[in-house]
């Protein structure tokens, strides 16, 4: 989903589950995170809010984001 939404030049299997998504990891920035949030909202039926105090943890890695999505999804 991330690779497709952001048109990344990496294969999905190359993204390590515990690697950082932004900064030194996958190299995503805040605009990329906004784009991911929109895709998640459409696909899973809930919004990732910019004022969520847990955003640093939610967006810390693919595994963390997947865990959060699984706990929140309505679709």
C-alpha positions in Angstrom: 0.0 0.0 0.0 2.8 2.4 0.9 4.8 1.6 -2.2 1.8 2.1 -4.4 0.5 5.2 -2.8 3.9 7.0 -2.8 5.2 5.5 -6.1 8.3 4.4 -4.3 11.1 2.7 -6.2 11.4 -0.1 -3.8 9.6 -3.5 -3.7 7.2 -4.1 -0.8 9.2 -7.1 0.4 12.2 -4.9 0.7 10.6 -2.8 3.5 11.7 -4.3 6.8 8.9 -4.4 9.3 10.9 -2.8 12.1 12.8 -0.2 10.0 12.0 3.4 10.5 9.5 4.8 7.9 10.9 8.3 8.0 14.2 9.9 8.5 17.1 7.5 8.1 14.9 4.5 7.5 12.7 4.5 4.4 13.3 8.2 4.1 9.7 9.4 4.1 8.7 12.9 5.2 5.7 14.5 6.7 4.0 14.9 3.3 4.5 11.2 2.7 2.9 10.4 6.0 -0.1 12.6 5.2 -0.5 10.7 1.9 -0.3 7.4 3.8 -2.9 8.6 6.3 -5.3 9.4 3.5 -4.9 6.0 1.9 -5.4 4.3 5.3 -8.6 6.4 5.9 -10.1 5.4 2.6 -9.1 1.7 2.9 -9.8 1.0 6.5 -12.5 3.4 7.6 -10.8 5.5 10.3 -8.7 8.6 10.3 -5.1 9.0 11.5 -5.2 12.4 13.1 -2.4 14.9 13.1 -3.0 15.7 16.8 -2.7 12.1 18.0 -0.2 12.1 20.8 1.0 8.7 19.7 1.9 9.6 16.1 5.6 9.1 16.7 4.9 5.6 17.8 2.3 4.8 15.1 4.5 6.0 12.3 7.7 4.6 13.7 7.8 1.5 11.6 5.7 -0.6 9.3 5.0 -3.1 12.1 3.9 -0.3 14.4 1.6 1.2 11.8 0.1 -2.3 11.0 -0.5 -3.0 14.6 -2.3 0.3 15.1 -4.4 -0.2 11.9 -5.4 -3.6 13.1 -6.6 -2.2 16.4 -8.6 0.7 14.8 -10.0 -0.6 11.5 -13.7 -0.7 10.9 -13.6 -2.3 7.4 
